[in-house]
Amino acid sequence: MDVPIQNLLNLPDGAGYTTKDGQASVSVQRHGDNITVKGKCDSIARQCLFYEREVFRQRNEVDSLKRVISRMEQTSSRSDETYKAESDAAESIKEKPPATWYKWLLAGFVGSLLLTSPLKKLKNRILTFLK
């Protein structure tokens, strides 16, 4: 837009010129002794909005990844503690004493001899009495 300076100076207060080319627009206004020039481009605003949304999405993604990593670290530390406790418990368990089954077998054998010995004597007496 080409506007001679004299035309800007002759404008009434608050009046101005505006032009648009594609998505870009420029406006020139007179406010008292000041001349205000404003320009805007829709594609820049759209790109800013796109990048703001992209940054917000990435921040949310990073925050959620941090939460997942934190949970995984907590789970890992808990499983490490559990593993350590189980291995300590396994080490603290004493071994079984050696098998003593043969001692019990011997005790049963001796006991049965002692119990059956009086029965044999009784049987012999009964048989001798019956003859």
C-alpha positions in Angstrom: 0.0 0.0 0.0 1.4 3.4 -1.0 0.0 6.3 0.9 1.6 9.8 0.7 2.4 11.3 4.1 0.3 14.4 3.3 -2.8 12.2 2.9 -2.1 10.7 6.3 -1.7 14.1 7.9 -5.0 15.3 6.3 -7.0 12.4 7.7 -9.5 13.2 10.4 -8.7 11.9 13.9 -9.4 8.0 14.1 -9.6 7.6 10.3 -7.2 5.4 8.4 -6.3 3.2 5.5 -6.5 -0.6 5.4 -5.3 -3.1 2.9 -5.1 -6.8 2.7 -3.0 -9.1 0.6 -3.7 -12.8 1.0 -3.6 -13.6 4.7 -1.6 -10.4 5.6 -3.3 -7.1 6.4 -2.0 -3.7 7.3 -3.9 -0.7 8.7 -2.7 2.8 9.2 -4.6 5.3 11.4 -4.2 8.8 12.7 -4.7 9.5 16.4 -4.1 13.1 17.1 -0.4 13.8 16.2 0.4 10.1 16.2 0.2 7.7 13.2 -0.4 4.0 14.2 0.5 1.2 11.9 -0.8 -2.3 12.6 -0.1 -5.4 10.6 -1.2 -9.0 11.0 -0.9 -12.3 9.2 -3.4 -15.1 9.8 -0.8 -17.8 9.0 1.6 -16.6 11.7 -1.2 -16.7 14.3 -2.2 -20.1 13.1 1.4 -21.3 13.3 1.8 -19.9 16.8 -1.4 -21.6 17.9 -0.2 -24.9 16.3 3.2 -24.7 18.1 1.6 -23.8 21.4 -0.7 -26.9 21.2 2.3 -29.0 20.1 4.3 -27.8 23.1 1.4 -28.5 25.4 1.0 -32.0 24.0 4.7 -32.7 24.4 4.7 -31.5 27.9 1.8 -33.7 28.8 3.5 -36.7 27.1 6.8 -36.0 29.0 4.9 -35.7 32.3 3.1 -39.0 31.7 6.4 -40.6 30.7 7.9 -39.3 33.9 5.0 -40.8 35.9 5.4 -44.2 34.2 9.2 -44.2 34.8 8.6 -43.3 38.5 6.1 -46.1 38.9 8.5 -48.5 37.2 11.4 -47.4 39.5 9.1 -47.9 42.5 8.1 -51.4 41.3 11.7 -52.3 40.6 12.9 -51.1 44.0 10.0 -53.1 45.7 10.9 -56.2 43.7 14.5 -55.8 44.6 13.6 -55.5 48.3 11.4 -58.6 48.0 14.1 -60.5 46.3 16.6 -59.5 49.0 14.3 -60.4 51.8 13.5 -63.8 50.2 17.2 -64.5 49.6 18.0 -63.5 53.2 15.2 -65.7 54.5 16.4 -68.6 52.4 19.9 -68.2 53.8 18.6 -68.0 57.4 16.6 -71.2 57.1 18.7 -73.9 58.8 19.2 -77.2 57.1 17.2 -80.2 58.2 19.0 -82.3 60.7 20.2 -85.6 59.4 17.5 -88.3 58.9 16.7 -90.2 62.1 14.4 -92.8 60.7 16.8 -95.7 61.5 16.7 -94.7 65.2 12.9 -94.9 65.2 13.0 -98.3 63.4 15.4 -99.7 66.0 13.2 -98.3 68.9 10.2 -100.0 67.3 12.0 -103.3 66.9 13.2 -103.3 70.5 9.8 -102.3 71.7 8.1 -105.1 69.8 10.5 -107.7 71.3 9.8 -106.5 74.8 6.1 -106.6 74.2 6.0 -109.9 72.5 8.3 -111.6 75.0 5.7 -111.8 77.8 3.1 -113.0 75.3 5.4 -115.9 74.3 5.8 -116.9 77.9 2.0 -116.8 78.4 1.5 -118.8 75.2 4.0 -121.4 76.3 2.3 -121.7 79.7 -1.1 -122.1 78.1 0.1 -124.8 75.7 1.9 -126.7 78.5 -1.2 -126.6 80.7 -3.4 -127.9 77.8 -1.1 -130.9 77.1 
